[in-house]
């Protein structure tokens, strides 16, 4: 069975997107997780890992076992599983607060 052209084009467009900046340093499935539900029209927020940690803990409040350090724990695990050179090139494009977070 052939794949409709619009699906092929959409897949190619999505793959080009995935190889950009930060997500480009991640393996494909992790890349998809980072862009799932992403709204690029949403206003940019200040980088604050305390606010991000609280946001993680607020998800499913009755069944959330995220620790106080969950954001840093995930960052540590991701950092161990990326192409270091590609990741560092991506970090160079991010705001200083984000760079500090990823080097912590």
N, C-alpha and C positions, 0 to 999 in steps of 0.2 A: 504494500500500500504506500502510495506517495504521500509526502507531507505537504500541506498547502503552503504556497510561497509566503503568505503573511506570517505563518508560524516560523518558517525558516528565518525570515528577516527579523522577526521579534527575538528569536533565540540569539542570532548574531548580534543584534543591538544590545541585548542584555549582557552577553559575554564581553562586549567592548566596554560596557559600563563597569562590569565586575573587575576588569583589570586596571581600573583607574584608582589613583591615590591610595588611601588606607586599605580599602577592601582588596585592592590588587595584591597586597602582600599576604592575604589569607588563602587557605585552600578553598576550593569552590563551594562546598557546603557551608562553611563558616561565612563566606562572602554573602551567600544568600540570606543567612540569618541576620546579618547586619543591615540589609536593605529591606527586609520584610516589614511592611507597614510604614516605611519611611515616606514622609510627606515633604518633598523638597521645597514646597512653598511656605512651610512653617517658619516663623521668624527664628533667627539664630539666637540661642541663649548663651549666656556666659558659661564658661567651663568651670564647674564646681563639683568636685567628686563627692562632697558631702550631700549635695542636693541630688546627685545621681544615685547615691546609695539609698537615700530616703525614698526615691522613686521606685527603686527595685523592691525595697521592703514593703511598699504600699500596694504592690501588685498581689492580687489574691490574698488579702490580709488574714483570712482565716486559715490559710494553708501555705503560708510563705515561711520558709525556713532559712531565708537569706540572712547571713551573718552581717555584723557591722563592717566586716572587711570583704564582703562578697565582690564588690566592684574591683578591688585590688587583686583578689584571688583569681578572678576571671582574666584580668589583664595579665597577670603573671603566667597563667596557663596558655593564653594566646601567644604571648611573647616567646614562649618556648617552642611554638609550633609554626612560626612564620619564617619566611625568607628574610633573614636579618638585614641584608643590604637593601632589599626592596622596602622593607618596613622603615628603615632609617631614612630612606629617600622620601617616603610618604610623610614621616614625622616632620621633616624639614619644611613641609608646606602647611603645617598646623600652627595654631596660635601657641604662644609660649606656655600658657597654663596646661594645655594638652600635652606638650612635649615634656614638661616637668612630671605630669602624671605618669606617662609611659616610661619614664626613666626612673621612677621611684621604686 
